[in-house]
Amino acid sequence: MAGRIVRCPQCGGDAVFAPENKWRPFCSERCKQIDLGCWANEDYRIAGQVSDDEAGAPGLEFPDAPQR
């Protein structure tokens, strides 16, 4: 495999960043699945503003949003 060696975002190990590495930027399928699980569990969050549509939608809870 030819390509640049990068740090795996999950375990910190070496990962080849090339088309031949089907898990890139991760070093393995395991690290990719762990990362996906963290997103699914909402362990990772992207900061942002709540839109007016989202704030009024039933079933959505935003703890920082003002109560109506």
Secondary structure as GFF3:
##gff-version 3
##sequence-region A 1 68
A	DSSP	beta_strand	4	7	.	.	.	ID=ss1
A	DSSP	beta_strand	14	17	.	.	.	ID=ss2
A	DSSP	alpha_helix	29	40	.	.	.	ID=ss3
A	DSSP	alpha_helix	52	56	.	.	.	ID=ss4
###
